[in-house]
């Protein structure tokens, strides 16, 4: 956790020093307006997160995409949102997905799984351990199925979470359709993500079930 927080602060400081942090007021206001009620909902549904120092930033940096880490630290890139031409509902789905990563403690669970697979890493300095989780191909291969399950969980729980917040299921699922449409390899999975096509199929099926139950 301490290492993650340090890396987060370093990235935020780097973006700020390059005048790329919260550098589009209109986009930042749009993201904040969508994120604020979802964060308040998370505080109600996951009470321990009410004590977190939630932090939301935006950037025009195209390398950032979107992510959330333990403790409610979130970053969203306008370049990523623009690339997919996300509607408000689709952007809400992206935010709900990232919020689920945070409240379900996916970062910490990934560390725990890595230690279960390679117990000797408990002796490794945490910053090196954390670096290896995202860069050591051998460890990443071992963690691949675990991380893919976590992504699918964040997709599923995030969609249902946003529906409870008042969004229509099919409108939310549009995010995954665009994710698959804009992917160069929609049927290929990565170490840390299922294939975009499989995510779109799962979201489409879940949205249909939720729409039928409304």
C-alpha positions in Angstrom: 0.0 0.0 0.0 2.8 2.4 0.9 4.6 1.7 -2.4 1.4 2.1 -4.4 0.8 5.5 -2.7 4.3 6.6 -3.4 4.1 5.7 -7.1 0.7 7.5 -7.3 2.1 10.6 -5.7 5.0 10.5 -8.1 2.8 10.2 -11.2 0.5 13.0 -10.0 3.6 15.2 -9.3 5.0 14.4 -12.7 1.7 15.4 -14.4 1.4 18.5 -12.3 5.0 19.6 -13.1 4.2 19.2 -16.8 1.0 21.2 -16.5 -1.0 18.1 -17.6 -2.9 17.5 -14.3 -6.5 18.8 -14.2 -5.6 20.8 -17.3 -9.0 20.8 -18.9 -11.5 22.5 -16.7 -14.5 21.5 -18.7 -13.6 17.8 -18.9 -12.7 17.8 -15.2 -16.1 19.2 -14.3 -17.8 16.6 -16.5 -15.9 13.7 -14.8 -16.5 15.2 -11.3 -20.2 15.6 -11.9 -20.5 11.9 -12.9 -18.1 10.6 -10.3 -19.4 12.5 -7.2 -22.7 10.6 -6.8 -21.0 7.3 -7.5 -18.4 7.9 -4.8 -21.1 8.9 -2.4 -22.9 5.7 -3.3 -19.7 3.7 -2.7 -19.4 5.2 0.7 -22.9 4.0 1.6 -22.5 0.5 0.1 -18.9 -0.1 1.2 -18.9 1.8 4.6 -15.1 1.4 5.1 -14.5 3.6 2.1 -16.3 6.5 3.8 -13.2 7.1 5.8 -10.9 7.2 2.7 -9.5 10.4 1.4 -11.0 10.0 -2.1 -9.1 11.9 -4.8 -10.1 12.4 -8.4 -7.9 13.9 -11.1 -8.1 14.2 -14.8 -5.4 14.7 -17.4 -5.0 15.3 -21.2 -2.0 12.9 -21.1 -2.8 10.1 -23.6 -0.7 7.6 -21.7 -2.8 7.6 -18.5 -6.1 6.0 -19.7 -8.0 5.5 -16.4 -7.2 3.7 -13.1 -8.1 3.6 -9.4 -6.0 2.3 -6.6 -6.7 1.4 -3.0 -7.8 4.3 -0.9 -9.9 5.9 -3.7 -7.3 7.5 -5.8 -8.5 7.9 -9.4 -7.2 9.3 -12.6 -9.0 9.7 -15.9 -7.5 10.7 -19.2 -9.5 12.9 -21.6 -7.5 11.4 -24.5 -8.9 8.0 -23.6 -12.5 9.2 -23.2 -12.3 11.1 -26.5 -10.8 8.2 -28.3 -13.8 6.0 -27.4 -16.3 9.0 -27.7 -17.9 8.0 -24.4 -21.4 9.2 -23.6 -22.1 10.2 -20.0 -23.5 6.7 -19.3 -20.4 5.0 -20.8 -18.1 7.3 -18.8 -20.1 6.5 -15.7 -19.5 2.8 -16.4 -15.8 3.4 -16.7 -15.8 5.3 -13.4 -17.9 2.6 -11.7 -15.5 -0.1 -12.9 -12.6 1.8 -11.4 -14.4 2.4 -8.2 -15.0 -1.3 -7.9 -11.3 -2.0 -8.2 -10.8 0.3 -5.3 -13.6 -0.8 -2.9 -13.0 -4.5 -3.7 -9.3 -4.0 -2.9 -8.1 -5.6 -6.1 -4.6 -4.2 -5.7 -4.1 -5.8 -2.3 -5.6 -9.1 -3.5 -3.2 -9.2 -6.4 -0.3 -8.7 -4.0 -1.7 -11.5 -1.9 -2.0 -13.9 -4.8 1.5 -13.1 -6.0 2.8 -14.0 -2.5 0.8 -17.2 -2.5 2.3 -18.1 -5.9 5.9 -17.0 -5.0 6.2 -16.9 -1.1 9.9 -15.9 -1.3 8.9 -12.5 -2.6 7.9 -11.6 1.0 11.6 -10.9 1.5 11.8 -8.6 -1.5 11.6 -4.8 -1.0 8.0 -3.8 -1.7 8.8 -1.3 -4.4 10.6 -4.0 -6.4 7.8 -6.5 -5.7 5.2 -4.0 -7.0 7.3 -3.2 -10.1 7.6 -7.0 -10.8 3.9 -7.5 -10.6 3.5 -5.2 -13.7 6.7 -5.9 -15.4 8.1 -9.4 -14.7 6.7 -11.6 -17.5 7.0 -14.8 -15.6 5.1 -13.5 -12.6 2.5 -11.8 -14.9 1.8 -15.0 -16.7 1.2 -16.7 -13.3 -1.2 -13.9 -12.3 -2.9 -13.6 -15.6 -6.0 -15.7 -14.9 -6.4 -14.1 -11.4 -6.2 -10.6 -12.9 -8.6 -11.4 -15.7 -11.1 -12.6 -13.1 -10.7 -9.4 -11.2 -11.3 -7.4 -14.3 -14.5 -9.3 -15.0 -15.6 -8.8 -11.4 -15.0 -5.1 -11.7 -17.0 -5.1 -15.0 -19.9 -7.1 -13.5 -20.0 -5.4 -10.1 -19.4 -2.0 -11.6 -22.4 -2.3 -14.0 -24.7 -3.5 -11.3 -23.4 -0.7 -9.0 -24.1 2.0 -11.6 -27.6 0.5 -12.3 -28.3 0.9 -8.6 -27.2 4.5 -9.0 -29.9 5.1 -11.6 -28.2 4.4 -14.9 -29.8 2.2 -17.6 -28.0 -1.1 -18.1 -27.9 -1.0 -21.9 -26.5 2.5 -21.9 -23.8 1.5 -19.5 -22.9 -1.6 -21.5 -22.2 0.6 -24.5 -18.8 1.3 -22.9 -17.7 -2.3 -23.6 -19.1 -2.3 -27.1 -16.9 0.7 -27.9 -14.0 -0.9 -26.1 -14.2 -3.9 -28.4 -14.9 -1.8 -31.5 -11.8 0.4 -31.0 -9.5 -2.5 -30.1 -7.0 -3.6 -32.8 -7.3 -7.2 -31.4 -10.8 -7.5 -29.9 -10.5 -11.3 -29.4 -7.1 -11.4 -27.8 -6.6 -11.3 -24.0 -3.7 -9.7 -22.2 -1.9 -10.7 -19.0 -4.1 -8.3 -17.0 -7.3 -8.1 -19.0 -9.8 -10.5 -20.7 -10.4 -9.9 -24.4 -12.5 -6.8 -25.2 -14.9 -9.0 -27.1 -15.5 -11.3 -24.1 -16.0 -8.3 -21.9 -18.6 -6.9 -24.3 -20.4 -10.2 -24.5 -20.6 -10.5 -20.7 -21.7 -6.9 -20.3 -24.4 -7.3 -23.0 -25.8 -10.4 -21.4 -25.8 -8.9 -17.9 -27.5 -5.7 -19.2 -30.2 -7.8 -20.9 -30.9 -9.7 -17.7 -31.0 -6.5 -15.7 -33.3 -4.8 -18.3 -35.6 -7.8 -18.2 -35.9 -7.5 -14.4 -36.7 -3.8 -14.3 
